[in-house]
Amino acid sequence: MSPSDRANPSPPPPARAAVVLLSGGLDSATTLAIARSQGYASHAIAFDYGQRHRHELEAARRVADHLDAASFRVFPLNIGIFGGSALTDPAIEVPKDRDEGSKGADIPVTYVPARNLVFLSIALGLAEVIGAHDLFIGVNEIDYSGYPDCRPEFIASFQQTANLATRAGVEQNGFTIHTPLIGMSKDEIVAEGTRLGVDYGLTHSCYDPVVRGAEAFACGRCDSCHLRRAGFRKAGVPDPTRYAP
């Protein structure tokens, strides 16, 4: 290397772009941290879909800033207009304190019809526009509530569809859907995120938060709260969640 080369080094190559679905919860925050650790310029996207736990959107914004996302977008999408889920229909109660035997036995009322299918489709459109060929989503098939759109079979099928239905895919420059948490337990996810420096105090997981003024406290009783609490306990990591008294 010549002295002039040392004085004027070549700029590093630009980071490969990826689109990361970011709800503001524990899993998606860990997924964003993993994408960052792998060197991606991560474009985070959240969805305002009529969910009762809209406080997660502010959590998503905080997490995106904390983990240096390349960009952050909130996509307005009112899935709630057709109801069918306790997360979008105030007339349907969020189940509380379910016993372990009932979890996973049936698809719960907190399932939002076609949610991940819709979210991934929109994320795919964004990816094609910005020239990204990698999408990250924090689905998990071990510690989850029984949602069909969190299974590896769905992800594999969507990736195939994505590469059939897009210009990039047809031109043989297709997409990869990354699911780094798919086979991890909740405590393994907490441990990995902690290793990567995720501040879980910024995240929000509760399906039915208790709102007092401008603050939202986790109910501590929904499936999501139970899974989150158990994950921290099993990982031996202090739980920063603010639960309602």
ZADODREN-45592 format. One line per 4 residues: number of its first residue (from 1); for each residue y, z, x of N, C-alpha, C. Coordinates in Angstrom, 3 decimals, padded with zeros to 6 digits. Layout:
NUM = Y Z X Y Z X Y Z X; ...
This chain:
1 = -001.188 000.000 000.852 000.000 000.000 000.000 001.240 000.000 000.890; 002.179 -000.882 000.608 003.394 -000.983 001.403 004.358 000.136 001.027; 005.340 000.431 001.927 006.339 001.453 001.595 007.065 001.163 000.293; 007.340 -000.142 000.025 008.046 -000.471 -001.212 007.178 -000.191 -002.428
5 = 005.845 -000.401 -002.284 004.931 -000.100 -003.387 004.924 001.394 -003.684; 004.966 002.201 -002.594 004.964 003.645 -002.800 006.268 004.108 -003.436; 007.359 003.465 -003.074 008.659 003.838 -003.625 008.795 003.399 -005.076; 008.136 002.290 -005.435 008.232 001.752 -006.787 006.827 001.537 -007.352
9 = 006.126 002.626 -007.633 004.759 002.471 -008.124 004.728 001.748 -009.459; 003.639 001.039 -009.696 003.482 000.348 -010.972 003.356 001.374 -012.090; 003.950 001.101 -013.240 003.816 002.047 -014.358 002.369 002.098 -014.822; 001.940 003.242 -015.308 000.564 003.331 -015.796 000.372 002.415 -016.997
13 = -000.834 001.940 -017.221 -001.070 001.089 -018.386 -000.827 001.874 -019.668; -000.356 001.204 -020.713 -000.105 001.928 -021.966 -001.393 002.505 -022.532; -001.272 003.670 -023.166 -002.446 004.305 -023.766 -002.942 003.463 -024.933; -004.238 003.450 -025.128 -004.839 002.740 -026.248 -004.450 003.447 -027.545
17 = -004.017 002.685 -028.526 -003.563 003.271 -029.781 -004.740 003.599 -030.689; -004.597 004.679 -031.425 -005.584 005.061 -032.434 -004.846 005.618 -033.639; -005.451 005.472 -034.805 -004.933 006.096 -036.022 -005.811 007.304 -036.328; -005.175 008.453 -036.520 -005.900 009.702 -036.781 -005.510 010.231 -038.153
21 = -006.492 010.430 -039.018 -006.235 011.029 -040.318 -006.009 012.522 -040.126; -004.843 012.998 -040.552 -004.434 014.375 -040.283 -004.029 015.056 -041.583; -004.879 015.923 -042.090 -004.563 016.636 -043.331 -003.688 017.853 -043.082; -003.752 018.393 -041.874 -003.090 019.652 -041.576 -004.056 020.812 -041.511
25 = -005.343 020.532 -041.759 -006.364 021.566 -041.705 -006.976 021.724 -040.329; -007.908 022.644 -040.242 -008.557 022.979 -038.972 -009.292 021.785 -038.372; -010.078 021.097 -039.189 -010.897 019.998 -038.672 -010.050 018.829 -038.181; -009.067 018.434 -038.973 -008.268 017.272 -038.574 -007.398 017.585 -037.363
29 = -006.930 018.831 -037.243 -006.160 019.215 -036.051 -007.026 019.117 -034.804; -008.272 019.571 -034.915 -009.193 019.473 -033.779 -009.472 018.019 -033.441; -009.605 017.188 -034.463 -009.852 015.763 -034.243 -008.690 015.110 -033.510; -007.467 015.451 -033.894 -006.297 014.917 -033.194 -006.289 015.371 -031.739
33 = -006.648 016.622 -031.494 -006.698 017.130 -030.118 -007.750 016.394 -029.299; -008.871 016.079 -029.916 -009.925 015.339 -029.214 -009.453 013.928 -028.885; -008.811 013.264 -029.842 -008.297 011.914 -029.585 -007.293 011.936 -028.436; -006.425 012.928 -028.432 -005.449 013.052 -027.345 -006.154 013.280 -026.016
37 = -007.181 014.135 -026.009 -007.888 014.439 -024.760 -008.610 013.219 -024.201; -008.915 012.265 -025.078 -009.577 011.039 -024.644 -008.587 009.954 -024.237; -007.307 010.294 -024.229 -006.292 009.385 -023.719 -005.675 008.447 -024.728; -005.939 008.656 -026.008 -005.368 007.774 -027.028 -003.924 008.153 -027.343
41 = -003.122 007.135 -027.631 -001.818 007.347 -028.247 -002.086 007.441 -029.740; -002.034 008.648 -030.260 -002.547 008.914 -031.605 -001.446 008.834 -032.656; -001.610 007.900 -033.574 -000.689 007.734 -034.694 -001.289 008.463 -035.891; -000.695 009.597 -036.238 -001.255 010.457 -037.282 -000.745 010.034 -038.652
45 = -001.643 010.084 -039.630 -001.267 009.756 -041.002 -001.808 010.827 -041.938; -000.923 011.323 -042.797 -001.293 012.296 -043.827 -001.021 011.665 -045.189; -001.569 012.271 -046.229 -001.459 011.694 -047.567 -000.956 012.728 -048.564; 000.097 012.345 -049.268 000.612 013.153 -050.370 -000.003 012.574 -051.634
49 = -001.170 013.099 -052.014 -001.960 012.465 -053.072 -002.000 013.259 -054.375; -001.042 014.161 -054.543 -001.010 014.965 -055.753 -001.847 016.216 -055.643; -002.187 016.607 -054.412 -003.024 017.784 -054.198 -002.271 019.068 -054.520; -003.002 020.045 -055.038 -002.370 021.326 -055.368 -001.957 022.083 -054.104
53 = -002.604 021.781 -052.993 -002.303 022.469 -051.731 -001.399 021.594 -050.854; -000.244 021.208 -051.415 000.665 020.317 -050.706 001.264 020.958 -049.459; 001.127 022.272 -049.332 001.622 022.930 -048.118 000.922 022.401 -046.872; -000.234 021.761 -047.055 -000.929 021.208 -045.899 -000.119 020.095 -045.243
57 = 000.780 019.458 -045.986 001.567 018.371 -045.407 002.535 018.890 -044.349; 003.152 020.037 -044.600 004.012 020.633 -043.579 003.187 021.083 -042.382; 001.976 021.568 -042.662 001.077 021.933 -041.561 000.741 020.704 -040.725; 000.489 019.580 -041.393 000.178 018.342 -040.668 001.337 017.932 -039.771
61 = 002.542 018.074 -040.293 003.731 017.729 -039.493 003.836 018.629 -038.256; 003.583 019.914 -038.448 003.642 020.853 -037.320 002.577 020.520 -036.273; 001.376 020.225 -036.750 000.275 019.919 -035.832 000.556 018.627 -035.069; 001.071 017.616 -035.758 001.383 016.345 -035.100 002.397 016.547 -033.982
65 = 003.388 017.380 -034.238 004.393 017.672 -033.211 003.778 018.475 -032.066; 002.988 019.473 -032.406 002.349 020.349 -031.412 001.426 019.573 -030.478; 000.723 018.577 -031.029 -000.258 017.830 -030.236 000.262 016.464 -029.782; 001.582 016.302 -029.828 002.237 015.118 -029.247 001.725 013.808 -029.832
69 = 001.598 013.758 -031.149 001.205 012.500 -031.782 002.246 011.427 -031.480; 001.779 010.195 -031.307 002.692 009.088 -031.019 003.601 008.811 -032.207; 003.107 009.057 -033.407 003.909 008.931 -034.620 003.242 009.759 -035.707; 003.997 010.035 -036.754 003.457 010.780 -037.896 004.021 010.188 -039.174
73 = 003.148 009.858 -040.091 003.546 009.291 -041.374 002.894 010.074 -042.505; 003.631 010.225 -043.597 003.050 010.753 -044.831 003.050 009.622 -045.845; 001.869 009.268 -046.312 001.723 008.149 -047.242 001.652 008.697 -048.665; 002.593 008.296 -049.548 002.544 008.775 -050.936 001.474 008.025 -051.730
77 = 000.607 008.786 -052.363 -000.522 008.166 -053.059 -001.000 009.142 -054.128; -000.599 008.929 -055.370 -000.885 009.921 -056.401 -002.255 009.712 -057.039; -003.296 010.140 -056.322 -004.644 010.096 -056.881 -004.744 011.005 -058.100; -003.867 011.979 -058.190 -003.919 012.935 -059.287 -003.706 012.331 -060.657
81 = -003.208 011.102 -060.738 -002.946 010.515 -062.052 -004.220 010.277 -062.843; -005.371 010.180 -062.145 -006.601 010.046 -062.926 -007.472 011.288 -062.871; -006.990 012.374 -062.281 -007.659 013.671 -062.360 -009.061 013.659 -061.794; -009.929 014.487 -062.394 -011.324 014.517 -061.995 -011.657 015.446 -060.856
85 = -010.675 016.207 -060.370 -010.912 017.110 -059.242 -010.065 018.361 -059.393; -010.617 019.488 -058.978 -009.844 020.730 -058.996 -008.673 020.686 -058.020; -008.721 019.777 -057.055 -007.628 019.693 -056.082 -006.435 018.908 -056.603; -006.641 018.127 -057.680 -005.553 017.303 -058.209 -005.253 017.574 -059.676
89 = -006.114 018.282 -060.359 -005.948 018.549 -061.791 -005.780 020.055 -062.000; -004.580 020.507 -062.372 -004.358 021.949 -062.532 -005.185 022.575 -063.648; -005.758 021.745 -064.518 -006.587 022.274 -065.602 -007.991 022.645 -065.128; -008.361 022.217 -063.918 -009.688 022.519 -063.370 -009.530 023.600 -062.306
93 = -010.222 024.695 -062.467 -010.094 025.806 -061.531 -010.848 025.540 -060.229; -010.259 025.980 -059.130 -010.936 025.927 -057.830 -011.988 027.034 -057.800; -013.245 026.700 -057.514 -014.284 027.744 -057.462 -013.974 028.775 -056.379; -014.269 030.021 -056.690 -014.005 031.107 -055.749 -015.278 031.919 -055.516
97 = -015.423 032.380 -054.291 -016.503 033.300 -053.909 -017.883 032.794 -054.317; -018.140 031.520 -054.081 -019.470 030.972 -054.390 -020.498 031.526 -053.414; -021.691 031.800 -053.915 -022.740 032.286 -053.023 -023.290 031.129 -052.203; -023.899 031.444 -051.076 -024.372 030.423 -050.145 -025.392 029.490 -050.788
101 = -026.181 030.003 -051.722 -027.204 029.180 -052.355 -026.643 028.058 -053.199; -025.447 028.259 -053.746 -024.851 027.232 -054.601 -024.073 026.192 -053.813; -023.702 026.511 -052.577 -022.961 025.560 -051.753 -023.895 024.460 -051.272; -023.515 023.231 -051.495 -024.330 022.101 -051.065 -025.390 021.702 -052.062
105 = -025.642 022.557 -053.084 -026.658 022.216 -054.078 -026.174 021.083 -054.973; -024.911 021.110 -055.335 -024.297 020.071 -056.161 -022.951 019.707 -055.558; -022.467 018.535 -055.914 -021.131 018.143 -055.471 -020.121 018.973 -056.260; -019.278 019.755 -055.595 -018.384 020.677 -056.305 -017.198 019.967 -056.947
109 = -016.502 020.693 -057.818 -015.358 020.112 -058.523 -014.168 019.905 -057.601; -014.233 020.391 -056.363 -013.161 020.130 -055.394 -013.305 018.759 -054.737; -014.390 018.061 -055.030 -014.532 016.675 -054.561 -013.472 015.820 -055.246; -012.732 015.055 -054.467 -011.731 014.132 -055.004 -012.340 012.738 -055.009
113 = -012.481 012.107 -056.186 -013.165 010.819 -056.271 -012.629 009.786 -055.281; -013.541 009.299 -054.436 -013.273 008.198 -053.496 -012.179 008.504 -052.482; -011.869 009.775 -052.259 -010.717 010.112 -051.414 -010.818 009.531 -050.008; -011.901 009.795 -049.304 -011.985 009.306 -047.927 -012.089 007.792 -047.864
117 = -012.678 007.190 -048.884 -012.722 005.731 -048.947 -011.312 005.166 -049.037; -010.492 005.752 -049.903 -009.106 005.307 -050.062 -008.298 005.599 -048.799; -008.428 006.815 -048.270 -007.655 007.193 -047.087 -007.993 006.304 -045.893; -009.262 006.071 -045.675 -009.663 005.231 -044.541 -009.183 003.797 -044.721
121 = -009.169 003.311 -045.948 -008.699 001.946 -046.193 -007.226 001.807 -045.827; -006.427 002.798 -046.198 -005.004 002.759 -045.861 -004.806 002.928 -044.356; -005.554 003.835 -043.749 -005.475 004.011 -042.295 -005.882 002.736 -041.570; -006.848 002.033 -042.122 -007.284 000.760 -041.543 -006.158 -000.269 -041.585
125 = -005.443 -000.322 -042.712 -004.312 -001.238 -042.807 -003.244 -000.925 -041.776; -002.936 000.361 -041.599 -001.969 000.763 -040.574 -002.465 000.369 -039.194; -003.733 000.616 -038.928 -004.292 000.282 -037.617 -004.147 -001.203 -037.324; -004.423 -002.035 -038.312 -004.334 -003.477 -038.086 -002.896 -003.895 -037.790
129 = -001.944 -003.280 -038.464 -000.538 -003.628 -038.262 -000.052 -003.230 -036.869; -000.454 -002.046 -036.391 000.057 -001.564 -035.097 -000.834 -001.980 -033.925; -001.904 -002.708 -034.213 -002.773 -003.183 -033.140 -003.745 -002.152 -032.615; -004.065 -001.161 -033.431 -005.061 -000.154 -033.041 -006.438 -000.586 -033.526
133 = -007.451 -000.279 -032.742 -008.819 -000.641 -033.122 -009.730 000.576 -033.209; -009.120 001.749 -033.145 -009.873 002.998 -033.221 -009.253 003.893 -034.283; -010.099 004.422 -035.154 -009.668 005.366 -036.174 -010.471 006.651 -036.012; -009.800 007.784 -036.153 -010.452 009.087 -036.043 -010.341 009.826 -037.373
137 = -011.452 010.399 -037.809 -011.461 011.201 -039.029 -012.354 012.422 -038.799; -011.920 013.572 -039.298 -012.616 014.828 -039.004 -013.692 015.210 -039.997; -014.466 014.236 -040.481 -015.543 014.568 -041.411 -016.651 015.315 -040.681; -017.392 016.107 -041.455 -018.425 016.967 -040.878 -019.568 017.099 -041.870
141 = -020.798 016.948 -041.404 -021.943 016.999 -042.319 -022.712 018.313 -042.248; -022.243 019.266 -041.443 -022.969 020.537 -041.317 -022.295 021.620 -042.153; -021.108 022.047 -041.753 -020.383 023.067 -042.515 -019.370 022.379 -043.420; -019.819 021.922 -044.564 -018.929 021.256 -045.511 -019.386 021.608 -046.913
145 = -018.651 021.161 -047.917 -018.916 021.596 -049.287 -019.823 020.657 -050.070; -020.387 019.650 -049.442 -021.295 018.748 -050.140 -020.664 017.445 -050.580; -019.589 017.018 -049.906 -018.904 015.796 -050.309 -019.651 014.562 -049.795; -019.900 013.573 -050.651 -020.639 012.386 -050.202 -019.887 011.540 -049.185
149 = -018.560 011.620 -049.180 -017.774 010.799 -048.251 -017.532 011.496 -046.916; -018.341 012.520 -046.627 -018.309 013.170 -045.309 -019.599 012.915 -044.542; -020.423 012.009 -045.031 -021.729 011.759 -044.418 -021.669 010.593 -043.428; -022.506 010.615 -042.400 -022.505 009.512 -041.433 -022.872 008.173 -042.054
153 = -023.689 008.179 -043.110 -024.047 006.918 -043.766 -022.814 006.232 -044.351; -021.921 007.039 -044.920 -020.691 006.475 -045.467 -019.822 005.895 -044.361; -019.667 006.632 -043.268 -018.821 006.167 -042.171 -019.353 004.861 -041.590; -020.664 004.780 -041.379 -021.264 003.556 -040.832 -021.035 002.384 -041.776
157 = -021.176 002.631 -043.072 -020.970 001.576 -044.058 -019.514 001.130 -044.089; -018.584 002.096 -043.991 -017.167 001.734 -044.008 -016.797 000.928 -042.771; -017.306 001.307 -041.624 -016.998 000.557 -040.406 -017.468 -000.887 -040.531; -018.649 -001.073 -041.090 -019.152 -002.431 -041.293 -018.242 -003.205 -042.239
161 = -017.832 -002.558 -043.322 -016.933 -003.202 -044.279 -015.593 -003.533 -043.632; -015.066 -002.595 -042.836 -013.782 -002.808 -042.168 -013.810 -004.053 -041.294; -014.921 -004.277 -040.639 -015.012 -005.412 -039.727 -015.369 -006.714 -040.433; -015.678 -006.621 -041.725 -015.878 -007.820 -042.537 -014.619 -008.193 -043.314
165 = -013.759 -007.202 -043.559 -012.660 -007.387 -044.502 -011.294 -007.532 -043.849; -011.227 -007.569 -042.520 -009.942 -007.628 -041.833 -009.873 -008.824 -040.888; -008.664 -009.229 -040.625 -008.465 -010.326 -039.674 -008.991 -009.951 -038.297; -008.684 -008.723 -037.862 -009.141 -008.282 -036.540 -010.658 -008.309 -036.454
169 = -011.316 -007.866 -037.512 -012.771 -007.858 -037.506 -013.360 -009.248 -037.465; -012.807 -010.143 -038.251 -013.301 -011.524 -038.302 -013.083 -012.227 -036.967; -011.997 -011.860 -036.278 -011.706 -012.463 -034.976 -012.425 -011.748 -033.833; -013.430 -010.955 -034.168 -014.286 -010.270 -033.188 -013.527 -009.261 -032.333
173 = -012.494 -008.684 -032.912 -011.740 -007.627 -032.231 -011.637 -006.448 -033.191; -012.805 -005.984 -033.606 -012.896 -005.087 -034.744 -012.608 -003.629 -034.467; -013.039 -002.799 -035.401 -012.660 -001.394 -035.452 -013.852 -000.477 -035.217; -013.559 000.674 -034.624 -014.538 001.743 -034.469 -014.015 002.977 -035.185
177 = -014.846 003.553 -036.048 -014.487 004.789 -036.735 -015.108 005.944 -035.960; -014.278 006.793 -035.397 -014.750 007.927 -034.598 -014.844 009.180 -035.473; -015.974 009.853 -035.400 -016.182 011.097 -036.154 -016.660 012.178 -035.181; -015.774 012.680 -034.330 -016.215 013.584 -033.256 -016.772 014.918 -033.743
181 = -016.506 015.278 -034.999 -016.968 016.578 -035.509 -018.221 016.468 -036.365; -018.748 015.274 -036.535 -019.770 015.032 -037.555 -020.977 015.955 -037.441; -021.402 016.282 -036.231 -022.586 017.109 -036.061 -022.301 018.510 -035.570; -021.046 018.949 -035.685 -020.656 020.260 -035.162 -020.564 021.290 -036.281
185 = -020.951 022.517 -035.979 -020.743 023.618 -036.915 -019.280 024.048 -036.842; -018.846 024.809 -037.834 -017.438 025.209 -037.865 -017.061 026.044 -036.643; -017.958 026.923 -036.203 -017.629 027.730 -035.021 -017.551 026.866 -033.764; -018.374 025.818 -033.677 -018.288 024.896 -032.541 -016.968 024.133 -032.569
189 = -016.519 023.787 -033.764 -015.236 023.093 -033.900 -014.093 023.997 -033.447; -014.123 025.247 -033.889 -013.088 026.207 -033.481 -013.087 026.388 -031.965; -014.266 026.513 -031.385 -014.362 026.706 -029.934 -013.817 025.499 -029.180; -014.152 024.299 -029.655 -013.676 023.085 -028.981 -012.166 022.948 -029.111
193 = -011.641 023.179 -030.303 -010.198 023.097 -030.485 -009.452 024.123 -029.654; -009.999 025.320 -029.570 -009.385 026.365 -028.745 -009.361 025.939 -027.284; -010.459 025.345 -026.830 -010.521 024.849 -025.446 -009.455 023.790 -025.196; -009.171 022.984 -026.216 -008.206 021.894 -026.075 -006.773 022.335 -026.375
197 = -006.586 023.614 -026.667 -005.233 024.133 -026.847 -004.658 024.021 -028.239; -005.499 023.843 -029.258 -004.993 023.766 -030.628 -004.483 025.138 -031.067; -003.291 025.167 -031.628 -002.749 026.391 -032.222 -003.138 026.389 -033.699; -004.220 027.071 -034.017 -004.709 027.059 -035.394 -003.807 027.832 -036.350
201 = -002.868 028.588 -035.812 -001.891 029.245 -036.664 -000.969 028.256 -037.362; -000.926 027.017 -036.874 -000.099 025.980 -037.486 -000.803 025.274 -038.633; -002.108 025.463 -038.753 -002.904 024.690 -039.706 -003.019 025.390 -041.059; -003.432 024.602 -042.051 -003.627 025.130 -043.407 -004.894 024.519 -043.978
205 = -005.820 025.365 -044.443 -007.100 024.877 -044.958 -007.350 025.217 -046.419; -006.628 026.172 -046.970 -006.935 026.709 -048.298 -006.719 025.686 -049.409; -007.673 025.634 -050.344 -007.582 024.737 -051.494 -006.632 025.258 -052.575; -006.451 026.551 -052.636 -005.687 027.152 -053.736 -004.767 028.245 -053.199
209 = -003.773 027.855 -052.407 -002.931 028.855 -051.748 -002.136 029.701 -052.736; -001.864 030.923 -052.315 -001.029 031.838 -053.085 000.397 031.678 -052.569; 001.276 031.152 -053.406 002.643 030.839 -052.985 003.579 031.972 -053.393; 004.297 032.479 -052.412 005.286 033.524 -052.649 006.591 033.084 -052.003
213 = 007.525 032.669 -052.841 008.764 032.118 -052.322 008.492 030.803 -051.615; 008.942 030.707 -050.367 008.726 029.484 -049.591 007.453 029.550 -048.763; 006.719 030.659 -048.871 005.536 030.843 -048.039 004.254 030.660 -048.842; 003.239 030.126 -048.171 001.928 029.937 -048.791 000.892 030.717 -047.992
217 = 000.143 031.548 -048.678 -000.911 032.339 -048.051 -002.266 031.802 -048.492; -003.227 031.801 -047.589 -004.579 031.371 -047.939 -005.189 032.357 -048.924; -005.909 031.828 -049.924 -006.480 032.709 -050.943 -007.611 033.565 -050.381; -008.311 033.046 -049.355 -009.416 033.784 -048.755 -010.702 033.737 -049.549
221 = -010.735 032.986 -050.666 -011.886 033.026 -051.563 -012.490 031.662 -051.865; -011.762 030.579 -051.620 -012.316 029.245 -051.887 -013.315 028.868 -050.789; -014.078 027.788 -051.023 -015.067 027.358 -050.031 -014.433 027.116 -048.672; -013.263 026.473 -048.678 -012.612 026.136 -047.416 -012.220 027.393 -046.646
225 = -011.704 028.394 -047.348 -011.347 029.659 -046.685 -012.578 030.364 -046.133; -013.667 030.361 -046.906 -014.893 031.012 -046.439 -015.417 030.340 -045.171; -015.434 029.004 -045.158 -015.913 028.277 -043.986 -015.020 028.534 -042.779; -013.728 028.531 -043.002 -012.774 028.750 -041.913 -012.930 030.155 -041.327
229 = -012.970 031.155 -042.199 -013.082 032.537 -041.738 -014.368 032.749 -040.935; -015.477 032.194 -041.458 -016.768 032.336 -040.772 -016.759 031.617 -039.431; -016.068 030.472 -039.364 -015.998 029.727 -038.115 -015.333 030.515 -037.005; -014.209 031.143 -037.315 -013.529 031.967 -036.311 -014.387 033.166 -035.915
233 = -015.005 033.794 -036.904 -015.818 034.975 -036.605 -016.983 034.621 -035.684; -017.700 033.547 -036.005 -018.861 033.165 -035.202 -018.457 032.670 -033.815; -017.270 032.063 -033.727 -016.789 031.572 -032.430 -016.234 032.697 -031.568; -016.003 033.852 -032.153 -015.412 034.957 -031.404 -013.955 034.719 -031.074
237 = -013.283 033.940 -031.924 -011.869 033.611 -031.717 -011.054 034.307 -032.807; -009.958 034.980 -032.457 -009.136 035.637 -033.481 -008.657 034.635 -034.534; -008.767 035.011 -035.789 -008.367 034.145 -036.899 -006.878 034.340 -037.174; -006.043 033.296 -036.949 -004.607 033.454 -037.159 -004.173 033.203 -038.601
241 = -005.135 032.945 -039.486 -004.814 032.609 -040.871 -004.137 033.778 -041.580; -003.109 033.475 -042.340 -002.446 034.498 -043.150 -003.059 034.461 -044.551; -003.897 035.438 -044.816 -004.560 035.522 -046.115 -003.734 036.372 -047.079; -003.810 036.026 -048.358 -003.120 036.816 -049.375 -003.754 038.199 -049.464
245 = -002.949 039.243 -049.556 -003.514 040.605 -049.649 -004.231 040.813 -050.984
